[in-house]
């Protein structure tokens, strides 16, 4: 296990200590939310985890028995070699971090990654991935993140999905170094019990998702490259409890590039698969395939919209009403995410687009319905302080309450240092609820929640910038109602502060704090344009 490294910095006479493996937790990230249906859900909360100099990629999140969440992925501290460590984060039900742990040899020539995690029957966790340049890896930890055992398997590939079996053992899926699709069963201590391999095409036969079925067997899906083309096909395999194949199905279309990322058994015993489909030189569509209990396709659906023409289906889960929830991402121009709720036949009931455009680059890769009927989303977002990625989770609320309308924001487009600049905002609420506002100053600070205010009431907030370099950022405001249901962010105001040549601002700031009259005078001079 990697030990946490503390950075100790002397700043303005104060000692600031921060763990390298945990940078910051921002409650109110910049979000663009669009809904195509009046039944669309609303954001309950959002959380970000990462470091200023790390690239952190969350691959998987699941709700735990205490209604909190467990996240897994990897964290790469900035280095010229591309090294990274597996990183797990445990939160409470409101997304507040309880603990975080990194696994691997920090700073060494290591590639340690965690692709899938689950809570075990003893309250601990099991995760799988790859380490040391591609060796398959299975790690059991206790409820506080301490390693109980870890196993490496000389498979030459990687593990991407893990589940605990009813007898306390584990089953994992991935691929071997020879490019074969892999299903492996271990004992409760991680020792290999058996493995099964499949070849569907000439290379990259990869298992992306597995599930334990109602008969204690296993179902797995992934993609392969056919022998006669460079495109991708989809496979679905069902085995018994000993890994013996019961059926295998492939879904291949000429000139189509297809892949699946997720599979689940449905209530009637069939299977649902989610992924994407691309015809050569045409848009990439979200793909949903439904089969019967023998793997025969009963229907398939594809989904697209006008926001972008590249949507990759990442995960599908069953919902309590018998339908499905799908998360997809756009991984190129916009870096947005698309949440789709369907009925049992794959017909869209509601959907929403999250992120996209400048400062809204959000890529969710997993979704799960939570115990309260909402949804938890996990993935990555651009870092607050840089373009490096952070872990990012969002809780979607399904209560019957409408969010406040998108706020209107007004204020200056430029200013001067040490001078407080005032911005105004107002919004209405469809339900007539009182509203609160939070201003994002785009300098790693915000106003905190202000209020309550009556709907339609104009409010103001002020902020002072203290940088001596040219500063340029986007000021935004967001509202929430008395039920903590949040609006989308306002349209931004681009605000600039010109560079000023003063060697040290520390004493001037202290002077302004001690002499409020001087600050008032500077404000008057500024507004007179002197």
PEWOZI-V252398 format. One record per backbone hydrogen bond with DSSP energy under -1.0 kcal/mol. CO is the residue of the C=O (numbers start at 1). NH is the residue of the N-H. If there is no record, write none. Layout:
# PEWOZI-V252398
co->CO nh->NH
co->CO nh->NH
This chain:
# PEWOZI-V252398
co->5 nh->20
co->7 nh->18
co->9 nh->16
co->11 nh->14
co->14 nh->11
co->16 nh->9
co->18 nh->7
co->19 nh->22
co->31 nh->489
co->32 nh->355
co->34 nh->353
co->37 nh->40
co->42 nh->397
co->43 nh->486
co->45 nh->395
co->47 nh->393
co->49 nh->391
co->50 nh->23
co->50 nh->24
co->51 nh->54
co->53 nh->78
co->55 nh->76
co->57 nh->74
co->60 nh->72
co->62 nh->70
co->64 nh->67
co->68 nh->64
co->69 nh->91
co->70 nh->62
co->71 nh->89
co->72 nh->59
co->72 nh->60
co->73 nh->87
co->73 nh->114
co->74 nh->57
co->75 nh->85
co->76 nh->55
co->84 nh->112
co->85 nh->75
co->86 nh->103
co->88 nh->101
co->89 nh->71
co->90 nh->98
co->90 nh->99
co->91 nh->69
co->92 nh->95
co->96 nh->92
co->99 nh->90
co->101 nh->88
co->102 nh->2
co->103 nh->86
co->105 nh->108
co->108 nh->110
co->110 nh->84
co->113 nh->130
co->116 nh->128
co->118 nh->126
co->120 nh->123
co->124 nh->120
co->125 nh->141
co->126 nh->118
co->127 nh->139
co->128 nh->115
co->128 nh->116
co->129 nh->137
co->130 nh->113
co->131 nh->135
co->135 nh->131
co->136 nh->153
co->137 nh->129
co->138 nh->151
co->139 nh->127
co->140 nh->148
co->140 nh->149
co->141 nh->125
co->142 nh->145
co->146 nh->142
co->149 nh->140
co->151 nh->138
co->153 nh->136
co->153 nh->155
co->155 nh->177
co->158 nh->175
co->161 nh->173
co->163 nh->171
co->165 nh->168
co->169 nh->165
co->170 nh->186
co->171 nh->163
co->172 nh->184
co->173 nh->160
co->173 nh->161
co->174 nh->182
co->174 nh->207
co->175 nh->158
co->176 nh->179
co->179 nh->205
co->180 nh->176
co->181 nh->198
co->182 nh->174
co->183 nh->196
co->184 nh->172
co->185 nh->193
co->185 nh->194
co->186 nh->170
co->187 nh->190
co->191 nh->187
co->194 nh->185
co->196 nh->183
co->198 nh->181
co->203 nh->225
co->206 nh->223
co->209 nh->221
co->211 nh->219
co->213 nh->216
co->217 nh->213
co->218 nh->239
co->219 nh->211
co->220 nh->237
co->221 nh->208
co->221 nh->209
co->222 nh->235
co->223 nh->206
co->224 nh->233
co->225 nh->202
co->232 nh->258
co->233 nh->224
co->234 nh->251
co->235 nh->222
co->236 nh->249
co->237 nh->220
co->238 nh->246
co->238 nh->247
co->239 nh->218
co->240 nh->243
co->244 nh->240
co->247 nh->238
co->249 nh->236
co->251 nh->234
co->253 nh->256
co->255 nh->280
co->257 nh->278
co->259 nh->276
co->262 nh->274
co->264 nh->272
co->266 nh->269
co->270 nh->266
co->271 nh->291
co->272 nh->264
co->273 nh->289
co->274 nh->261
co->274 nh->262
co->275 nh->287
co->276 nh->259
co->277 nh->285
co->278 nh->257
co->279 nh->282
co->284 nh->311
co->285 nh->277
co->286 nh->303
co->287 nh->275
co->288 nh->301
co->289 nh->273
co->290 nh->298
co->290 nh->299
co->291 nh->271
co->292 nh->295
co->296 nh->292
co->299 nh->290
co->301 nh->288
co->303 nh->286
co->309 nh->284
co->312 nh->329
co->315 nh->327
co->317 nh->325
co->319 nh->322
co->323 nh->319
co->324 nh->342
co->325 nh->317
co->326 nh->340
co->327 nh->314
co->327 nh->315
co->328 nh->338
co->329 nh->312
co->335 nh->362
co->336 nh->330
co->337 nh->354
co->338 nh->328
co->339 nh->352
co->340 nh->326
co->341 nh->349
co->341 nh->350
co->342 nh->324
co->343 nh->346
co->347 nh->343
co->350 nh->341
co->351 nh->36
co->352 nh->339
co->353 nh->34
co->354 nh->337
co->357 nh->360
co->360 nh->356
co->360 nh->362
co->361 nh->382
co->363 nh->380
co->366 nh->378
co->368 nh->376
co->370 nh->373
co->374 nh->370
co->375 nh->396
co->376 nh->368
co->377 nh->394
co->378 nh->365
co->378 nh->366
co->379 nh->392
co->380 nh->363
co->381 nh->390
co->388 nh->383
co->389 nh->56
co->390 nh->381
co->391 nh->49
co->392 nh->379
co->393 nh->47
co->394 nh->377
co->395 nh->44
co->395 nh->45
co->396 nh->375
co->397 nh->42
co->399 nh->401
co->408 nh->426
co->410 nh->424
co->413 nh->496
co->416 nh->419
co->421 nh->463
co->423 nh->461
co->424 nh->410
co->425 nh->459
co->426 nh->408
co->427 nh->456
co->428 nh->405
co->429 nh->432
co->435 nh->453
co->436 nh->480
co->437 nh->450
co->438 nh->478
co->439 nh->447
co->440 nh->476
co->445 nh->441
co->450 nh->437
co->453 nh->435
co->454 nh->457
co->459 nh->425
co->461 nh->423
co->463 nh->421
co->465 nh->418
co->468 nh->500
co->471 nh->497
co->473 nh->495
co->475 nh->493
co->476 nh->440
co->477 nh->490
co->478 nh->438
co->479 nh->487
co->480 nh->436
co->481 nh->484
co->485 nh->481
co->493 nh->475
co->495 nh->473
co->496 nh->415
co->497 nh->471
co->500 nh->502
co->505 nh->509
co->506 nh->510
co->507 nh->511
co->508 nh->512
co->509 nh->513
co->510 nh->514
co->511 nh->515
co->515 nh->518
co->515 nh->519
co->516 nh->520
co->517 nh->521
co->518 nh->522
co->519 nh->523
co->520 nh->524
co->521 nh->525
co->522 nh->526
co->523 nh->527
co->524 nh->528
co->525 nh->530
co->526 nh->529
